[in-house]
């Protein structure tokens, strides 16, 4: 699965697992990357339906779709 093929996206998944939900500002600061880079990788994760978003005021929070993560991990272990 392409979405899990990049080490930075794996870091994002681990961070979201620890935080339960986070906005892009929290993610790029925690991972010490640029905001644009974080947004691009979150888009890939969102398109793969590994994360979902919730708007709270002016912020968009990202959280994991644990069922999809489990399926993706299972599929990756088969390959």
N, C-alpha and C positions, 0 to 999 in steps of 0.2 A: 504494500500500500504506500503510495507516494507520500501521503501526509505524514507517515511515520519514518520516512527515509532521511530526515534531516535531524542532526543532533540538537539543534536549537529548538525545534518543535517538541522533541522529547523533553527538553528542559522546561519548556512552557507547560507541558502536560504535568510534569512533576510539581511545578510551582502551583498550578491550579489545584492539584490534588491536595497540597498542603493548605492552601488558602480557602478552598471551597469555591470562591468566586473572586475575581479581581478585574479592575478596569485596566485598559491598556497602559495608563500611566504607571500603575503599580508594577505591571509586568516588565516594562522596559527599564524601569529603575532597578528592580530586583535583579534582572539578568544583565544589567549594564550594557544595554544595546540602544540603538537609536529608535525613536518612536516609529519611524517609517518601516524599519525592519520588523519590529514587533507586529505592526499592523498587517504587513504582507504575510507573515507566517500565521497569524491568527485567521486571516482570510482563508488560507489553505485548510486549516483545521476546521473552520466553520463550513467550508464547502464539502469537506469529507464527513460532516455531521459528527465530528468528535467533540466539538464544543458547541454551546448555544449561548445566546445573548439575552440579557434582560436590561432594559433601560430603567435607570433610577435618576430622575431629574435630568441633568445634562450629561450624565455619565452612562456608558454602556459597559455592563459587567459581563465577563466571560466565565462560564462554568463548564465542567466536563459532562458529557453524555456517557456515563459509566457503562451502560449496556453496549454502546457502540465501541468504546475503548476495549471492552472485554472481547467482543467479536473480532476486532482488528488484531488484538494480541494473539488470539487463538489462531486466526488465519496466518499470521506471521510465523507462528511456531511450527505450522504444518509445512511451510515452504522450505 
